[in-house]
Amino acid sequence: MPDTHKLEHRQLGTAGPSVSAIGLGCMSLSGIYGAADDAASEDLIRYAIDQGVDHLDSSDMYGWGHNELVIGRALKGRRDRVVLASKFGQTQNPGGPNGVNGHPDYVIQACEASLKRLGVDTIDLYYQHRVDPAVPVEDTVGAMAQLVAQGKVRHLGLSEAHPDRIRRAHAVHPIAAVQTEYSVLYRTEAEETRATTRELGIGFVAYAPLGRGFLTGAIQTFADVDGRRAAHPRFQEANFAQNRALVASIEAMAAEKSCTPAQLALAWLLAQGPDVVAIPGTRYPRRLDENLGALSVHLTQAEVARIAQAVPPGAAAGTRYPAGGMKTVYI
């Protein structure tokens, strides 16, 4: 384990906050991958902070407010020790896929609700979670910029936005970070996005950096697939064997490095450049410790290249999301 209070830090963009290179994605604390216990979740957040993790990532759609309530309780007395990120833009549509709303008045309304649930005066990093194609991004970011001017938000971010939209948004107000799924398994769109974010001086936050659990090595057989994962094409039977074989190559290289597959996958991701930070999610302190152990795994350029060659871009079978979800990403 690295020194618990001196984790590697990286700055998000040219003017964004400095955060631990490995943060905590909090989605799984709201029942996404199985039942979560609120008291245990609050303990996990406090444990993460005590280990030096100071980048917490939430959204108003994780449990439709539940996640922010849990984080708010966990942060009592510790607010000044973290960079707190949350997101808006997805809306409930009972019985159907989530909706999106990027209208300026909704931006303000959503932020006020998140601030109340989190129990804070300011959100450090506020993202548009999903692009609303019906609303010009200039209008949405204009409203987000008002929140900055009012002191309710410190920095702005976008999630799953296409490079062209990122440029348009950044012209309205500086964007500190862009968040996109990024792992050795799924990286084509992320790397296309990074070409733009690096040019503009924007940080890159990699979510699902462990391939939604595939890269931990814990999912060995099709029978291990459960919960929300079953809906994801990568875990479905037609794709499972191909993806499992890719993970097996990561496991073999991890054994050579005397680390876990998750640690190798995270170390590879962080080796892509100082603009990248990762936000793996977990409900368990032991997994959090394992993830932070990736900061002690040092890869040579040859090793980084070998990992990339073992899992070439586009080699993973199945899209990142089911068909409906794919319509809302990278747009």
Summary of the structure (lengths in Angstrom):
residues: 331
radius of gyration: 18.6
end to end distance: 38.7
largest distance: 53.9
contacts: 1176
relative contact order: 0.14
helix: 47%
strand: 15%
